[in-house]
Amino acid sequence: MTAPVIPQCDWVKSSYSSQDGGNCVEWAPAFAQAHQVVPVRDSKDVEGPVLTVSCEGWRAFVAAL
C-alpha cells in the first residue's frame, strides 16, 4: 500500500497531551474524514514522519485507551 501524501492540514492535539511540551500526539480529523485514513504525528516533530492508520484501527486504538 502506498502511503498517502499528507498536505498541509489542521492538526488536533490529543486532550491527554500537556501544553508544556510533554508527550504530544496529533491527528488530522478533516483529512481522516475525507480520505478514510487517519494521519497521526508527534507534535514536537511536525516535519517528521506521519503514521497513517485505518479509521477502524484508530477507533479501536482510542477505545482501548
C-alpha positions in Angstrom: 0.0 0.0 0.0 1.3 3.4 -0.9 1.3 6.0 1.9 -1.0 8.9 1.2 0.6 12.3 0.8 -0.5 14.4 3.7 -1.0 18.0 2.6 -0.9 21.0 4.9 -3.9 20.4 7.1 -5.3 21.2 10.5 -3.9 19.0 13.2 -5.6 18.5 16.6 -3.6 17.8 19.7 -4.7 15.0 22.0 -6.6 16.2 25.0 -4.3 13.9 27.1 -1.2 15.9 25.9 0.1 18.6 28.2 0.5 22.2 27.0 4.1 22.4 28.4 5.7 20.3 25.7 5.2 16.9 27.2 4.2 13.8 25.2 2.1 15.2 22.4 0.2 13.3 19.7 -1.8 15.0 17.0 -4.2 13.8 14.3 -5.9 15.4 11.4 -9.7 14.7 11.6 -10.7 16.6 8.5 -8.2 14.6 6.4 -9.4 11.4 8.0 -13.0 12.1 7.2 -12.1 13.0 3.5 -9.7 10.1 2.9 -10.8 7.3 5.3 -7.3 7.1 6.7 -6.1 8.7 10.0 -2.8 10.6 10.0 -1.0 10.7 13.3 2.2 12.6 14.2 4.4 13.7 17.1 3.6 17.4 17.6 7.2 18.0 18.7 8.5 16.9 15.3 5.9 18.4 12.8 8.3 17.9 9.9 8.9 14.2 10.9 7.1 11.1 9.8 3.4 10.7 9.8 1.8 7.4 10.8 -1.4 6.5 9.0 -3.9 4.0 10.2 -7.3 2.9 9.1 -10.4 4.5 10.6 -11.3 1.2 12.1 -7.8 0.8 13.6 -8.0 4.3 15.0 -11.4 3.7 16.6 -10.1 0.5 18.2 -6.9 2.3 19.5 -8.9 5.2 21.1 -11.4 2.8 22.6 -8.6 0.8 24.2 -7.2 3.9 25.9 
